[in-house]
């Protein structure tokens, strides 16, 4: 199975339920699934959990980011709701549908909303990213990787690449002037100068490809 997975984070202010999350201490939300009603509007099914859910219904009713809230189930202290999302969020979800994107997981709490999204290819991810930018929807991109290649690390880095970048940063390689040269780093990592140069180049390329130019075709790895 092919496809591109993106792991992103949005603040509650950029997505939904900011007021509810602030009103209910320790609230955790998890999207069960998203469906469209007869009018084509997106209606998510959402599980909520907290140490004390007293006041959750009142908070949801007063939250301007959702409407048509309906309690579907109350199971062992967790509640399942169906609700509508405000137009801006609904438009984002419709964009995902248009690009054949799939929400693999979506979990929200006071720290933000964590998403794992599956796209058919990098171009569809790029168009969704462009849509968010042009509509003022800000998110933090944590990782992009291909299902065929398997998950690497944040921003597509391998473990060796990430370790090398961290060591280079800690040793002052990126300071001006440099506090460590490539020869010293190569000795510490027990690899050749040439191997270090190639590893850094590939790591820098992955960082640029997965943060600055998402979806743009690059040259061959080398």
NORSUL-V679085 format. One record per helix or strand of 3 or more residues. SS is the DSSP state (H for helix, E for strand). FROM is the first residue (numbers start at 1). LEN is the number of residues. Records with the same first field share a line. If there is no record, write none. Layout:
SS: FROM-LEN + FROM-LEN
//
This chain:
E: 4-7 + 28-9 + 42-8 + 66-10 + 78-8 + 102-8 + 112-8 + 140-7
H: 18-6 + 56-7 + 87-12 + 122-13 + 154-3 + 159-12 + 182-8 + 193-19
//
